[in-house]
Amino acid sequence: MGIYFKKPLSFNFFLVVCPPFFMKADLHPEYVESTIRCACGNEIKTRSTKPTMLIGICNECHPFYTGQQKFVDTAGRVDKFQQRLAKTKAAREAAKESADKKRKKKSL
């Protein structure tokens, strides 16, 4: 890294002097005014390396902060899950009914 020097200040105290380090030019991205947009329509102004950011949930619509329970549906995943769950329940009911019919036939 660099050469460090110890300069005595007083008894048992030393000042560590190191050579100055400079940042490299054109290495860091631009830091600009930024807008964060939520799916609920809320906009937050801040500074970032990106001028705009799109997010799915923010503090205005998050259930933890609002106290309301809601599904955050990304690309219809919740609907797909609920449809699969309904199909599974229907299949279980049908299997249960067919098993009951077989049991009744055997007992007769």
C-alpha positions in Angstrom: 0.0 0.0 0.0 2.3 2.7 1.1 5.1 3.5 3.5 4.1 4.4 7.0 6.2 6.5 9.3 6.0 6.8 13.1 6.7 10.3 14.5 7.1 10.6 18.2 4.7 13.1 19.8 5.5 12.4 23.5 6.4 9.5 25.6 4.7 6.3 24.4 2.6 8.2 21.8 3.3 8.1 18.1 1.7 9.8 15.1 1.3 7.4 12.1 1.9 9.3 8.9 1.0 7.7 5.6 1.3 9.1 2.1 -1.9 10.5 0.5 -4.0 8.2 -1.5 -5.9 9.6 -4.5 -9.0 8.1 -6.1 -8.6 6.9 -9.7 -10.2 9.2 -12.3 -13.3 8.0 -14.3 -13.6 4.9 -12.2 -16.8 5.7 -10.2 -20.2 6.0 -11.7 -22.1 9.3 -11.7 -24.2 10.0 -8.6 -27.4 11.6 -9.8 -30.9 12.6 -8.6 -33.1 9.5 -8.7 -36.8 8.6 -8.5 -38.0 5.4 -7.0 -41.5 4.4 -8.2 -43.6 1.8 -6.5 -46.4 -0.3 -8.1 -48.9 1.5 -5.8 -47.9 4.9 -7.4 -45.8 6.3 -4.6 -42.7 8.2 -5.7 -39.6 8.7 -3.6 -36.9 11.2 -4.5 -33.3 10.3 -3.6 -29.8 10.1 -5.1 -28.3 7.0 -6.7 -26.2 5.8 -9.6 -29.5 5.0 -11.5 -31.9 7.8 -12.5 -35.1 5.7 -12.0 -35.9 2.5 -10.1 -39.2 0.5 -10.2 -40.1 -1.5 -7.2 -43.1 -3.8 -6.4 -43.7 -2.7 -2.8 -42.8 0.2 -0.6 -43.5 1.5 2.9 -46.8 3.0 1.8 -48.3 -0.3 0.7 -46.4 -2.9 2.7 -48.6 -4.9 5.0 -46.2 -4.5 7.9 -46.5 -0.7 7.8 -50.2 -0.4 6.8 -51.5 -3.2 9.1 -53.6 -4.6 6.2 -53.2 -8.1 4.9 -52.9 -8.3 1.1 -51.4 -10.6 -1.5 -48.5 -9.2 -3.4 -48.9 -10.8 -6.8 -45.9 -11.0 -9.0 -46.7 -12.3 -12.5 -49.9 -14.0 -11.4 -48.0 -16.4 -9.0 -50.6 -16.1 -6.3 -53.5 -16.9 -8.7 -51.6 -19.8 -10.2 -51.0 -21.2 -6.7 -54.6 -20.8 -5.7 -55.7 -22.6 -8.8 -53.3 -25.5 -8.2 -54.5 -25.7 -4.6 -58.2 -25.9 -5.7 -57.3 -28.7 -8.2 -55.5 -30.6 -5.5 -58.4 -30.3 -3.1 -60.8 -31.5 -5.8 -58.5 -34.4 -6.7 -58.3 -35.4 -3.0 -62.1 -35.3 -2.6 -62.6 -37.4 -5.8 -60.0 -39.9 -4.6 -61.7 -40.1 -1.2 -65.1 -40.6 -2.7 -63.8 -43.4 -5.0 -62.1 -45.1 -2.1 -65.3 -44.9 -0.1 -67.3 -46.5 -3.0 -64.7 -49.3 -3.3 -64.9 -49.9 0.5 -68.7 -50.1 0.3 -68.6 -52.5 -2.6 -66.1 -54.8 -0.7 -68.2 -54.8 2.5 -71.4 -55.8 0.6 
